[in-house]
Amino acid sequence: MVKNEQIILTILAAVVGLLGGGGAIVFREGISLAQEIALGFDSESVFTLAGQLPWWRILLSTIGGGLVVGLLLRFAMPGQRVHAVADVIEAATLRNAEMNLRSGLVSALISAVTLGSGGSAGREGPVVHLGATLSAFVADKLHLGRALARTLLGCGVAAAVAASFNAPIAGVFFALEVVIGHYALKAFAPIVIASVTGTIVSRMYFGDFPAFLIREYHVVSFLEFPAFALLGLISAIMAIIFMRSIDFTQKIVKKANIPIWLRPACGGLLVGIIALAFPHVLGVGYEATDAAIQERMGLWLLISLLVAKTAATAITFAFGFGGGVFSPSLYLGAMLGGAFGVIATQMFPELSSGNGAYTIVGMGAVAGAVLGAPISTILMIFELTNNYAITIAVMIATVTASLILK
């Protein structure tokens, strides 16, 4: 009986992996379509191309996207709020892995419109929620018990993360660390299968490339380790500021009592105004993150974008847009780490691994602290950058930041 159950779960894990990988592809193509309509291009070089647009086109994009999101929230979204990763965790722990299909699909649509029109958020959180929703739908239709349904939910999450990041190892550990909460073999095996399947589907469509192409960095001296720990401390402070800025902005928006259908358009106006000065804040922000890694930004621009992105992301979430926090966390970590690296390199040039190395370390530290998932974040940074030599520095900073936030 147990053996048959494992065979069935293995088959279902592969099916969910296909669904999760396919969902990630459809979602990313949805963002590209929305961006083509709103900004006139579907390239990920957002701030370069947006910087060439007239001011009114940027404002029209963010405000128009907000109006579409507001109408979807008002007339199509149950509960009139976008669902996210927190809802997946709640479903796994409190609701027998049950999720509403309509809420999942509409949330994905809202997030695609948000990111395509320039909202400052991440694409990974919505993909995780979509993958979990599809797996919960399969479990519901097959009338699976709570334990099997919960494992299948983890399979959907793993497949979505793996397909979105091209990071199968991180997909497995994110699902186990955040959703399942244990590493038992009965859950581990099907989640690995789903993650690998999702990765294969994604690679067949997008190709096998890391998210960021960087040169090989090495830790120059063991005397750098205190600097990495210090960056972890500063990253924890940045993570606290980031999360509290979202809460603070949400409280202000609630007091303003703006109608739900109009709220995202108002937020879109504010994000658009910030983008007129700093188009780097628009969308997912991978181009700006990559520019920081490639050491193409000066100190004051890094610091300015740290402030601008925090404000734009807080506004995006507070005013009812969709999206996730992981990409903004990577972005903020890159700017913080880059600024820290510039200062550290100027002070101790013979001991520094380079600005780009500190940028990568900052990405892991801020993202790990915000997500509260240091293990999967460390693995994700490794797979995103394909740089093993700097992983020990990422580990030190990420664990330091995560411990401070516990």
C-alpha positions as MATLAB code, in Angstrom:
seq = 'MVKNEQIILTILAAVVGLLGGGGAIVFREGISLAQEIALGFDSESVFTLAGQLPWWRILLSTIGGGLVVGLLLRFAMPGQRVHAVADVIEAATLRNAEMNLRSGLVSALISAVTLGSGGSAGREGPVVHLGATLSAFVADKLHLGRALARTLLGCGVAAAVAASFNAPIAGVFFALEVVIGHYALKAFAPIVIASVTGTIVSRMYFGDFPAFLIREYHVVSFLEFPAFALLGLISAIMAIIFMRSIDFTQKIVKKANIPIWLRPACGGLLVGIIALAFPHVLGVGYEATDAAIQERMGLWLLISLLVAKTAATAITFAFGFGGGVFSPSLYLGAMLGGAFGVIATQMFPELSSGNGAYTIVGMGAVAGAVLGAPISTILMIFELTNNYAITIAVMIATVTASLILK';
ca = [
       0.000    0.000    0.000;
       2.778    2.417    0.975;
       4.775    1.456   -2.121;
       1.764    2.056   -4.385;
       1.203    5.413   -2.716;
       4.794    6.433   -3.440;
       4.474    5.361   -7.075;
       1.311    7.430   -7.480;
       2.942   10.393   -5.755;
       5.986   10.113   -8.033;
       3.776   10.241  -11.133;
       1.787   13.155   -9.739;
       5.015   14.984   -8.876;
       6.100   14.783  -12.513;
       2.682   16.032  -13.647;
       2.795   18.935  -11.194;
       6.349   19.673  -12.350;
       5.055   20.011  -15.903;
       2.243   22.286  -14.723;
       4.584   24.398  -12.576;
       7.109   24.786  -15.381;
       4.386   25.580  -17.891;
       2.800   28.064  -15.509;
       6.134   29.868  -15.081;
       6.521   30.141  -18.854;
       2.980   31.457  -19.377;
       3.423   33.966  -16.555;
       6.674   35.362  -17.921;
       5.188   35.620  -21.399;
       2.208   37.403  -19.844;
       4.563   39.982  -18.336;
       6.233   40.469  -21.728;
       2.859   40.953  -23.422;
       1.712   43.473  -20.807;
       5.028   45.318  -21.075;
       4.782   45.439  -24.865;
       1.333   47.013  -24.584;
       2.228   49.424  -21.776;
       5.776   50.514  -22.621;
       6.157   49.466  -26.250;
       8.892   46.845  -25.760;
       9.209   43.383  -24.213;
      12.940   43.422  -23.452;
      14.294   42.979  -19.917;
      16.488   46.058  -20.515;
      13.734   48.065  -18.875;
      15.518   51.074  -17.423;
      17.655   51.600  -20.552;
      14.660   51.608  -22.899;
      12.253   53.321  -20.486;
      14.787   56.122  -20.057;
      14.332   56.900  -23.755;
      10.542   57.233  -23.515;
       8.715   60.554  -23.094;
       7.589   61.307  -19.536;
       3.913   60.933  -20.337;
       4.405   57.379  -21.664;
       5.882   56.220  -18.349;
       3.073   57.840  -16.351;
       0.456   56.473  -18.745;
       1.927   52.978  -18.293;
       2.016   52.950  -14.496;
      -1.338   54.719  -14.046;
      -3.074   52.680  -16.783;
      -1.674   49.441  -15.374;
      -2.913   50.491  -11.939;
      -6.395   51.150  -13.292;
      -6.538   47.677  -14.886;
      -5.331   46.109  -11.621;
      -7.925   48.072   -9.657;
     -10.765   46.897  -11.886;
      -9.576   43.285  -11.628;
      -9.433   43.589   -7.836;
     -12.898   45.092   -7.683;
     -14.751   42.807  -10.082;
     -12.742   39.578  -10.501;
     -10.720   38.934   -7.339;
     -12.337   37.103   -4.390;
     -11.606   39.072   -1.231;
     -10.332   42.023   -3.319;
      -6.656   41.374   -2.526;
      -3.828   39.690   -4.404;
      -2.712   36.358   -2.960;
       0.975   35.596   -2.435;
       3.483   33.162   -0.892;
       2.080   33.780    2.604;
      -1.217   32.269    1.419;
       0.628   29.158    0.244;
       2.232   28.741    3.671;
      -1.150   29.271    5.329;
      -2.740   26.669    3.064;
      -0.015   24.146    3.920;
      -0.243   24.657    7.676;
      -3.872   25.575    8.367;
      -6.104   24.698    5.414;
      -5.168   21.121    4.473;
      -3.302   22.380    1.374;
      -6.534   23.718   -0.130;
      -6.326   26.733   -2.441;
      -8.838   28.547   -4.631;
      -8.102   28.145   -8.356;
      -9.818   31.381   -9.359;
      -7.885   33.397   -6.777;
      -4.633   31.880   -8.010;
      -5.288   32.593  -11.689;
      -6.546   36.150  -11.134;
      -3.626   36.881   -8.785;
      -1.216   35.745  -11.509;
      -2.983   37.967  -14.056;
      -2.848   40.985  -11.725;
       0.848   40.394  -11.033;
       1.625   40.105  -14.761;
      -0.143   43.428  -15.424;
       1.646   44.989  -12.442;
       5.121   44.008  -13.606;
       4.446   44.641  -17.282;
       3.198   48.165  -16.636;
       6.162   49.076  -14.428;
       5.063   48.177  -10.898;
       8.042   47.666   -8.604;
       7.780   44.038   -7.474;
       9.096   40.543   -8.168;
       7.878   37.824  -10.491;
       8.930   34.827   -8.396;
       6.324   35.117   -5.614;
       3.384   35.072   -8.072;
       4.908   32.075   -9.871;
       5.233   30.209   -6.572;
       1.589   30.942   -5.744;
       0.497   29.890   -9.241;
       2.437   26.609   -9.036;
       0.953   25.893   -5.615;
      -2.552   26.702   -6.868;
      -2.245   24.301   -9.809;
      -0.936   21.507   -7.575;
      -3.766   22.099   -5.065;
      -6.258   21.875   -7.925;
      -4.844   18.477   -8.932;
      -4.954   17.244   -5.323;
      -8.542   18.419   -4.945;
      -9.731   16.733   -8.136;
      -8.095   13.453   -7.102;
      -9.475   13.742   -3.517;
      -6.041   13.224   -1.964;
      -5.613   13.130    1.804;
      -4.020   15.950    3.763;
      -0.501   14.480    3.838;
      -0.395   13.736    0.099;
      -1.998   17.069   -0.782;
       0.563   18.917    1.336;
       3.453   17.102   -0.331;
       1.985   17.849   -3.735;
       1.708   21.512   -2.752;
       5.441   21.452   -2.045;
       5.972   19.871   -5.463;
       4.141   22.749   -7.126;
       6.218   25.311   -5.229;
       9.499   23.547   -6.039;
       8.657   23.299   -9.736;
       7.689   26.975   -9.887;
      10.852   28.202   -8.142;
      13.068   25.919  -10.231;
      11.443   26.987  -13.499;
      11.439   30.687  -12.630;
      15.078   30.864  -11.502;
      16.560   27.939  -13.454;
      17.537   26.730   -9.979;
      16.420   23.130   -9.287;
      18.367   22.707   -6.030;
      17.018   25.956   -4.586;
      13.521   24.944   -5.686;
      13.727   21.758   -3.639;
      15.055   23.397   -0.496;
      12.693   26.374   -0.712;
       9.706   24.036   -0.789;
      11.047   21.962    2.105;
      12.237   24.914    4.208;
       9.304   27.283    3.704;
       6.256   25.149    2.829;
       6.749   21.585    4.069;
       8.857   22.368    7.133;
      10.798   19.078    7.199;
      13.238   17.051    5.081;
      11.711   13.555    5.345;
      12.489   11.299    2.367;
       8.803   10.661    1.603;
       8.424   14.367    0.788;
      11.972   14.943   -0.463;
      11.853   12.454   -3.343;
       8.682   13.695   -5.105;
       9.704   17.334   -4.594;
      13.037   16.623   -6.292;
      11.196   15.024   -9.213;
       8.849   18.001   -9.553;
      11.736   20.485   -9.340;
      13.780   18.675  -11.985;
      10.731   18.398  -14.257;
       9.951   22.106  -13.898;
      13.584   22.956  -14.673;
      13.603   20.793  -17.799;
      10.415   22.443  -19.085;
      11.868   25.904  -18.454;
      15.221   25.108  -20.042;
      13.565   23.675  -23.134;
      11.772   26.994  -23.610;
      14.186   29.658  -22.302;
      17.522   27.832  -22.529;
      20.001   26.933  -19.788;
      21.448   30.213  -18.537;
      22.009   31.633  -15.050;
      19.962   34.760  -14.300;
      23.114   36.866  -13.956;
      26.274   36.354  -16.023;
      29.234   37.394  -13.885;
      32.964   36.903  -13.751;
      34.481   34.559  -11.192;
      35.042   36.177   -7.810;
      37.312   34.855   -5.068;
      37.727   35.781   -1.421;
      41.075   37.593   -1.462;
      41.862   37.359    2.258;
      40.474   35.761    5.385;
      40.603   39.266    6.863;
      37.542   40.002    4.697;
      35.291   37.760    6.780;
      34.579   40.466    9.398;
      33.556   42.724    6.504;
      31.135   40.073    5.236;
      29.649   39.729    8.715;
      29.335   43.525    8.965;
      27.554   43.564    5.606;
      25.201   40.919    7.003;
      24.428   43.208    9.957;
      23.743   46.180    7.685;
      21.656   43.948    5.408;
      19.474   42.957    8.367;
      18.860   46.646    9.077;
      18.007   47.187    5.400;
      15.583   44.251    5.469;
      13.854   45.702    8.548;
      13.568   49.135    6.897;
      12.189   47.534    3.727;
       9.507   45.482    5.488;
       8.502   48.291    7.846;
       8.262   50.732    4.949;
       5.667   48.464    3.348;
       3.688   48.216    6.608;
       3.921   51.982    7.178;
       2.745   52.798    3.646;
      -0.118   50.303    3.895;
      -1.382   52.008    7.070;
      -1.333   55.403    5.359;
      -3.210   54.066    2.327;
      -5.877   52.464    4.525;
      -6.436   55.752    6.357;
      -6.792   57.575    3.018;
      -9.920   55.481    2.310;
      -9.406   55.436   -1.473;
     -11.858   53.190   -3.398;
     -10.335   49.778   -4.138;
     -10.665   50.165   -7.917;
      -8.862   53.546   -7.890;
      -6.172   52.726   -5.340;
      -3.617   51.039   -7.686;
      -3.912   53.881  -10.219;
      -2.986   56.372   -7.473;
      -0.041   54.186   -6.544;
       0.889   53.959  -10.218;
       1.078   57.755  -10.395;
       3.524   57.837   -7.470;
       5.672   55.005   -8.880;
       5.661   56.742  -12.271;
       6.879   60.007  -10.715;
       9.775   58.157   -9.048;
      10.532   56.430  -12.363;
      10.830   59.753  -14.179;
      13.989   60.387  -12.144;
      15.009   56.736  -11.709;
      13.606   54.436  -14.434;
      15.728   51.738  -12.752;
      12.843   51.095  -10.291;
      10.393   49.912  -12.958;
       9.374   46.257  -13.074;
      11.388   43.337  -11.735;
      14.662   45.272  -11.878;
      17.023   42.547  -13.082;
      18.815   44.940  -15.459;
      19.629   47.346  -12.631;
      20.684   44.452  -10.384;
      22.969   43.160  -13.128;
      24.458   46.633  -13.645;
      25.355   46.727   -9.937;
      26.969   43.288  -10.169;
      28.960   44.401  -13.221;
      30.212   47.432  -11.216;
      28.672   49.891  -13.686;
      27.126   52.139  -11.007;
      28.741   54.797   -8.857;
      28.327   55.119   -5.103;
      25.709   57.889   -5.141;
      23.578   56.167   -7.760;
      23.651   52.962   -5.708;
      22.537   54.826   -2.585;
      19.881   56.778   -4.507;
      18.424   53.597   -5.990;
      18.385   51.997   -2.536;
      16.020   54.749   -1.401;
      14.036   54.978   -4.645;
      13.437   51.222   -4.943;
      12.372   50.920   -1.308;
       9.831   53.711   -1.802;
       8.573   52.398   -5.164;
       8.161   48.836   -3.855;
       6.399   49.965   -0.672;
       3.983   52.026   -2.779;
       3.410   49.139   -5.189;
       2.368   46.729   -2.445;
       0.528   49.244   -0.281;
      -1.691   50.436   -3.117;
      -2.849   46.929   -4.048;
      -0.634   45.853   -6.935;
       0.521   42.238   -7.272;
       4.002   40.748   -7.223;
       6.554   39.260   -4.865;
       9.287   40.582   -2.573;
      12.196   38.344   -3.598;
      13.370   40.298   -6.661;
      13.115   43.661   -4.848;
      15.115   42.082   -2.004;
      17.816   40.997   -4.459;
      17.772   44.491   -5.963;
      18.129   46.231   -2.598;
      20.820   43.771   -1.541;
      22.734   44.449   -4.762;
      22.609   48.227   -4.252;
      23.530   47.944   -0.573;
      26.311   45.438   -1.228;
      27.604   47.487   -4.145;
      27.757   50.662   -2.049;
      29.427   48.767    0.809;
      31.913   47.298   -1.686;
      32.826   50.687   -3.129;
      33.585   52.046    0.344;
      35.413   48.891    1.495;
      37.518   48.773   -1.681;
      38.493   52.442   -1.327;
      39.526   51.889    2.297;
      41.317   48.533    1.872;
      41.969   47.977   -1.862;
      44.538   45.210   -1.283;
      42.068   43.188    0.841;
      38.898   43.614   -1.246;
      37.426   40.908   -3.475;
      35.872   43.656   -5.598;
      32.641   45.638   -5.606;
      30.823   42.923   -7.555;
      31.620   40.307   -4.920;
      30.075   42.449   -2.179;
      27.082   43.048   -4.442;
      26.417   39.302   -4.623;
      26.909   38.913   -0.869;
      24.452   41.742   -0.209;
      21.877   40.131   -2.481;
      21.922   36.936   -0.458;
      21.944   38.666    2.919;
      18.977   40.998    2.301;
      16.909   38.390    0.454;
      17.573   35.727    3.081;
      16.569   38.091    5.879;
      13.381   39.231    4.131;
      12.267   35.702    3.214;
      13.352   34.107    6.483;
      14.752   31.217    4.436;
      18.572   31.372    4.602;
      19.298   27.841    3.319;
      17.307   28.102    0.107;
      18.455   31.706   -0.423;
      22.128   30.728   -0.232;
      21.533   27.937   -2.746;
      19.504   30.256   -4.947;
      22.272   32.879   -5.058;
      24.733   30.146   -5.984;
      22.528   28.925   -8.842;
      21.594   32.448   -9.976;
      25.240   33.510  -10.265;
      26.913   30.121  -10.873;
      29.789   31.333   -8.682;
      30.904   28.810   -6.086;
      34.005   30.638   -4.837;
      32.061   33.480   -3.221;
      29.410   31.209   -1.667;
      31.180   31.066    1.709;
      30.959   34.858    1.937;
      27.261   34.711    1.031;
      26.766   32.116    3.770;
      28.377   34.282    6.455;
      26.420   37.427    5.566;
      23.100   35.651    5.002;
      23.218   33.714    8.268;
      24.257   36.857   10.164;
      21.350   38.847    8.705;
      18.850   36.036    9.297;
      19.928   35.547   12.920;
      19.441   39.237   13.669;
      15.896   39.130   12.294;
      14.885   36.012   14.249;
];
